[in-house]
Amino acid sequence: MKNKKSLLWLDDLRNPFLDEEKRLPKGNGEWDISWVLNCEQFIKWVELHGPPDAVSFDHDLAEEHYTPEYFWGDYEESKKFQEWKSKSYKEQTGEGCAKWLKETCELWNLDLPHIFIHSANPVGADKIGEVFGGIQGIGELRKKQKNDLLWQPFIK
């Protein structure tokens, strides 16, 4: 029997076991999925189990992170709004979890997991991508193309 790879799914809303939006990485039958809802749960999971084989990040993990719909069609205006609004966040976003994971792996000399970003927020997806040193514009690409290419890992 083939061992399943561990996938840590970070999202406050999307249930990875239902996968209604088809956002799970390819090969979802190969994943042993653990679902965490926020940064606190994310950190506790990694501290308890160590880094998983892969992480799939959402950016907006609390209602305070959601961008009003009237900004959705304009990336630059959405980015300005989110930069302004983020100054008052009480909860960490997926970007905060990504920073913590990267710093922790560097501190303990651990390999980074495969990184996936399934966030519907293109600005937030770009911010997470930037944490891992790559792929600016992944959020805009996701907005323009909804195909399997987006769900391939871009780190590892």
Number of C-alpha atoms within 10 A of each C-alpha: 3 5 8 13 15 17 25 25 24 29 25 17 12 18 17 20 11 9 11 10 10 12 21 23 23 14 7 16 10 14 18 14 20 16 19 19 17 21 22 12 14 22 17 12 17 14 11 8 8 12 21 19 17 22 24 24 25 27 30 25 22 18 10 14 20 13 16 10 8 9 15 15 10 9 16 12 13 21 18 13 14 18 12 10 14 15 8 10 12 10 17 17 23 27 23 16 23 23 15 16 21 17 15 17 16 12 9 8 9 13 13 20 21 16 24 25 29 25 24 15 23 22 24 25 27 22 23 30 24 17 19 16 10 14 17 16 16 22 24 15 15 20 14 9 10 11 9 11 13 18 19 15 17 16 15 9
